[in-house]
Amino acid sequence: MTNKELLYIEDALGHAQYFQTKCNETASKLQDPQLKTCVQQMAQRHRQIFQSFYGLL
């Protein structure tokens, strides 16, 4: 991998972690069960994205 590609993956990892954290924080504050489930699923998806990018390393 080139240096530029590694920087892109590092940036993508940071974004996926950030969005996962924000989704988890938001889900913990929600009262509506359907909305809470939706946001939790979004957090799970960002975790999967993180793992996919991490696997490239």
C-alpha positions in Angstrom: 0.0 0.0 0.0 1.1 3.5 -0.7 1.5 6.1 2.0 -1.6 7.9 0.7 -3.7 4.8 0.9 -2.6 4.1 4.4 -3.5 7.7 5.4 -7.0 7.2 3.8 -7.5 4.0 5.8 -6.4 5.7 9.0 -8.8 8.6 8.3 -11.6 6.1 7.6 -10.9 4.2 10.8 -11.2 7.5 12.8 -14.5 8.4 11.1 -16.0 5.0 11.7 -15.0 5.1 15.4 -16.3 8.6 15.8 -19.7 7.7 14.2 -20.0 4.5 16.3 -19.3 6.5 19.5 -21.9 9.2 18.5 -24.5 6.6 17.6 -24.0 4.8 20.9 -24.2 8.1 22.9 -27.3 9.1 21.0 -29.0 5.7 21.4 -28.5 5.8 25.2 -30.5 9.0 25.4 -33.4 8.0 23.2 -36.7 7.0 24.7 -38.5 5.8 21.5 -37.7 2.0 21.2 -37.9 1.9 17.4 -35.6 4.9 17.0 -33.2 3.6 19.6 -33.0 0.3 17.8 -32.3 2.1 14.5 -29.5 4.1 15.9 -28.0 1.0 17.6 -28.0 -0.7 14.3 -26.2 2.3 12.8 -23.6 2.0 15.5 -23.2 -1.7 14.8 -22.8 -1.0 11.1 -20.0 1.6 11.8 -18.3 -1.1 14.0 -18.4 -3.5 11.0 -17.0 -0.8 8.7 -14.2 -0.2 11.2 -13.4 -3.9 11.3 -13.4 -4.1 7.5 -10.9 -1.2 7.2 -8.8 -2.5 10.1 -8.7 -5.9 8.3 -7.0 -4.1 5.4 -4.0 -3.4 7.6 
